[in-house]
């Protein structure tokens, strides 16, 4: 089948463009179009996405996400100004992190005042908790 036969047109094209502009996954869009009897491939959807944003690069797409309301981001650079890490979270995640961190600070203060033997046991317990999470 030639690509022309796989291209959405009319209402399906408009729906596809709307879904892409809201950040929908191209594979899921292809699944939707299959349910509409259009035999597209995910690559076809990526091509439509590229036409919507012809100068889009991974960096520009990342910047677009990071500048949305409710998103906090942090860029970590080394001493040569080389980017090491980018971290970002929603405002809800940031609020929960700050709440948990305030409790961890209190716990750390309490642990610091323990006798050495009790402190070592507490650290072993914290290590065990961390292993359960990972």
Buried (B, 14 or more C-beta within 10 A) or exposed (E): EEEEEBBBEEEBEEBBBEBBEEEBEBEEBBEBBEEEEBEBBBEBBBBBBEEEEEEEEEEEEEEEEBEEEEBEEEEEEEEEEEEEEEEBBEEEEBEEEEEEEEEEEEEEEEEEEEEEEEEEEBEEEBEEEEEEEE
